[in-house]
Amino acid sequence: MINRNSQGLFVRLLGSAVIVQALLSAGSLGVGLILIRNTTNAQYGSYVLVLNALLLVTALQNNFIQVPMVHRMTRLDALGRADLIGGLMREQRQLVPIFGAASVAVTLALWLCGALSVHTTVLVLAAVAAALATLYREFFRMVLLAYRRPLEVMQVDLLYVVMLVCGAFLATLTPAPAVVTVLILCAAAATAGILLSKSLWRHQPWNIHGARGILLQMVPVGTWTLAGAAIHWTFSQGYNYLIVGTLDVNAVAAAAATRIFMMPVNMLSTGIGSLMLPTATGWLLTHGARTVFKRLSLLAAALAGFAVCYLGVVWVCRDWIFTSMLHKQFEQRDLLLQLWSVIFVLMIFRDQLLFLPLTRTRYRPLTALTFCSAVLSLAVSYASMVRIGVVGALVGVLAGEILSVVGLVVFGFIEIHRDGAAPSTQPS
């Protein structure tokens, strides 16, 4: 049997992680509802495009750093971890402003050339500032969660959400709600980053002069996880930009507004996933690949069961939701909701099954699978949108998710076979 103390600790950590993600999902849902109800579809669509860009830059940072960082932390003592985190922090602070300055220079050059309007230029510059603040905040969130300190993260996330939701309401009173909301997001992220850094210092002071060249050392591993994250974003979020290019920004609002009620499903999967990499790594070292695959599959099935129940309630209440809560109606609304529901259930399995090959550092095959899923997703999305409108974008996302889940199941069986395809000798 599993040690009861360890089991209880795991449950408490997962519960805390879900609460952390619930706060963020609630904040995102609140901002979305405020903007949908009180602004035009174009303003809301513009905010969605910025938010998806922020998801990309944070995913790139987290995927480049998190996996190799966690692998190192599990094998280091307190002094070694202090050197590791200090080195990562120092080099992150050196590189991120360079990328920000380059983005500002490119944006201003495009504006001077007439490629961007004044409004779009201001929106992009606000997005760059928000990206810098968000990367700062996400770095400390990532480290604290790696230390399994979700309670500290939760306290700061609560303040972040309150600032963002209140700010979004105030933004709707201005002539440019999308830009103002992005600027408020920037301020909230910067404030949260400062508080998280102080929390980390209290728990585990870092050595800012430690681990020289640590990011360069992470390149062999981080490059593959970064490429995988970028490619995955292409088919999980990139469809929004394909919608803009093929249709218009109002179609982005339709896809995003019907997706917004999937947030609780994303909360379950992402919240637990934030702690699953170090947890699955421990399982693998103790029990082997078969037990890890079994536990991840059971966890995904349980989460999917909760998701189906929730999605059933959303479906029954859909008329009231769009009439009374959103004050908007969209063409093909019901079909969009049905497709999003299937996609998010598949995403639960993909998010959890991913951790077995990650713990085995199978970055190249994971990147290849993600690339194939992205290519299939974008190709199907474009071909479908030309014929059936915005619904076609979700058909493409669905195709990509199906391929991704099937591929991860195959990878799981391959890892079990590599362990000898025999039942684990350890209790499960």
Residue pairs with C-beta under 8 A, 6 or more apart in sequence:
1 427
2 427
2 428
10 279
13 148
13 150
13 275
13 279
14 272
14 275
16 150
16 151
16 154
17 145
17 150
17 271
17 272
17 274
17 275
18 267
18 268
18 271
18 272
19 150
19 154
19 271
20 150
20 153
20 154
20 157
20 271
20 274
21 266
21 267
21 268
21 270
21 271
21 272
21 274
22 264
22 267
22 271
23 154
23 157
23 158
23 161
24 157
24 160
24 161
24 267
25 263
25 264
25 266
25 267
26 161
26 263
27 160
27 161
27 164
27 165
28 51
28 260
28 263
29 260
29 261
29 263
30 161
30 164
30 165
30 168
31 47
31 164
31 165
31 168
31 181
32 44
32 256
32 257
32 260
33 260
33 325
33 326
34 165
34 168
34 169
34 172
35 43
35 44
35 47
35 168
35 172
35 177
35 178
35 181
36 44
36 253
36 257
36 260
36 326
36 327
36 328
37 325
37 326
37 327
37 328
38 172
38 177
39 172
39 177
39 178
41 249
41 250
41 253
41 254
41 328
42 249
42 250
42 253
43 176
43 177
43 178
44 178
44 253
44 256
44 257
45 244
45 249
45 250
45 251
45 252
45 253
45 256
46 123
46 178
46 249
47 177
47 178
47 181
47 182
48 240
48 252
48 253
48 256
49 240
49 241
49 244
49 249
49 252
50 123
50 126
50 127
50 130
50 178
50 182
52 237
52 240
52 241
53 127
53 131
54 127
54 130
54 131
54 134
54 185
55 233
55 237
56 230
56 233
56 237
57 131
57 134
57 135
58 134
58 135
58 138
59 229
59 230
59 232
59 233
60 226
60 229
60 230
61 92
61 135
61 138
61 139
62 138
62 142
62 229
63 222
63 225
63 226
63 228
63 229
64 215
64 218
64 222
64 223
64 225
64 226
64 229
65 88
65 92
65 139
65 142
65 215
65 218
65 222
66 142
66 146
66 225
66 277
67 221
67 222
67 225
67 277
67 358
67 361
67 363
68 218
68 221
68 222
68 225
69 84
69 88
69 142
69 143
69 146
69 218
70 146
70 277
70 278
70 281
71 221
71 281
71 361
72 80
72 84
73 81
73 84
73 146
73 147
73 278
74 278
74 281
74 282
76 84
78 204
81 204
82 204
82 205
82 206
82 207
82 210
83 206
83 207
83 210
83 211
84 210
84 211
84 214
85 143
85 200
85 204
85 206
86 206
86 207
86 208
86 209
86 210
86 211
87 207
87 210
87 211
87 212
87 213
87 214
88 139
88 143
88 211
88 214
88 215
89 139
89 206
89 208
90 208
90 209
91 213
91 214
91 215
92 135
92 139
92 215
95 215
96 132
96 135
96 136
97 132
100 128
100 129
100 131
100 132
103 128
103 131
104 125
104 128
107 116
107 121
107 124
107 125
107 128
108 121
110 116
110 121
111 118
111 121
116 124
119 176
119 179
122 176
122 179
123 178
123 179
123 182
126 179
126 182
126 183
126 186
127 182
129 183
129 186
130 182
130 183
130 185
130 186
130 189
132 186
133 185
133 186
133 187
133 189
133 190
133 193
134 185
134 186
134 189
136 189
136 190
136 193
137 160
137 189
137 190
137 192
137 193
137 196
139 193
140 193
140 196
140 197
140 199
140 200
141 153
141 157
141 196
143 200
144 150
144 152
144 153
144 196
144 199
144 200
144 203
145 153
145 274
145 275
146 278
147 200
147 203
147 204
148 275
148 278
149 199
149 203
150 274
150 275
152 196
152 199
152 200
152 203
153 196
155 199
156 192
156 195
156 196
156 199
157 192
159 188
159 191
159 192
159 195
160 188
160 189
160 191
160 192
163 184
163 187
163 188
163 191
164 184
164 185
164 188
167 180
167 181
167 184
167 185
167 187
167 188
168 177
168 181
168 184
170 180
170 184
171 177
171 178
171 180
171 181
171 184
174 180
200 206
215 222
221 361
221 363
224 363
224 364
224 366
224 367
225 363
225 366
225 367
227 367
228 363
228 366
228 367
228 370
231 367
231 370
231 371
231 373
231 374
232 370
232 373
232 374
234 374
234 377
234 378
235 373
235 374
235 376
235 377
235 378
235 396
235 397
235 400
236 397
236 400
238 374
238 378
239 255
239 377
239 378
239 381
239 393
239 394
239 396
239 397
240 252
240 255
240 256
242 378
242 381
242 382
242 385
242 393
243 251
243 252
243 255
243 385
243 390
243 393
244 251
244 252
246 382
246 385
246 386
247 385
247 389
247 390
251 389
251 390
253 330
254 330
254 331
254 332
254 333
254 336
254 390
255 336
255 390
255 393
255 394
257 326
257 328
257 330
258 330
258 333
258 336
258 337
258 340
259 336
259 340
261 314
261 321
261 337
262 311
262 340
262 341
262 344
264 310
265 307
265 310
265 311
265 344
265 345
265 347
265 348
266 344
266 347
268 303
268 306
268 307
268 348
269 303
269 347
269 348
269 351
269 352
270 351
272 299
272 303
272 352
273 351
273 352
273 355
276 296
276 352
276 355
277 355
277 358
277 359
280 292
280 296
280 355
280 356
280 358
280 359
281 359
283 291
283 292
283 295
284 292
284 356
284 359
284 360
286 426
287 424
287 426
287 428
288 419
288 424
288 425
288 426
289 356
289 360
289 412
289 415
289 416
289 418
289 419
290 416
290 419
290 422
290 423
290 424
291 424
291 426
291 428
292 355
292 356
292 359
293 353
293 356
293 412
293 413
293 415
293 416
294 428
295 428
296 352
296 353
296 355
296 356
296 412
297 352
297 353
297 412
299 352
300 348
300 349
300 351
300 352
300 353
303 348
303 352
304 345
304 348
304 349
307 344
307 345
307 348
308 345
311 341
311 344
311 345
314 321
314 337
314 341
315 337
315 338
315 341
318 333
318 334
318 337
322 328
322 329
322 330
322 333
323 329
330 336
331 389
331 390
332 389
332 390
332 391
335 391
336 390
336 391
336 394
339 391
339 394
339 395
339 397
339 398
340 394
342 398
343 394
343 397
343 398
343 401
346 398
346 401
346 402
346 404
346 405
347 401
349 405
349 408
350 401
350 404
350 405
350 408
353 405
353 408
353 409
353 411
353 412
354 366
354 408
356 408
356 411
356 412
356 415
357 365
357 366
357 408
357 411
357 412
357 415
358 366
360 415
362 411
362 415
365 411
366 411
369 403
369 404
369 407
369 408
369 411
370 404
372 403
372 407
373 400
373 401
373 403
373 404
373 407
374 400
376 396
376 399
376 400
376 403
377 396
377 397
377 399
377 400
377 401
378 396
379 396
380 392
380 395
380 396
380 399
380 400
381 392
381 393
381 395
381 396
381 397
382 392
382 396
383 392
383 396
384 391
384 392
384 393
384 395
384 396
385 392
385 393
385 396
386 392
388 395
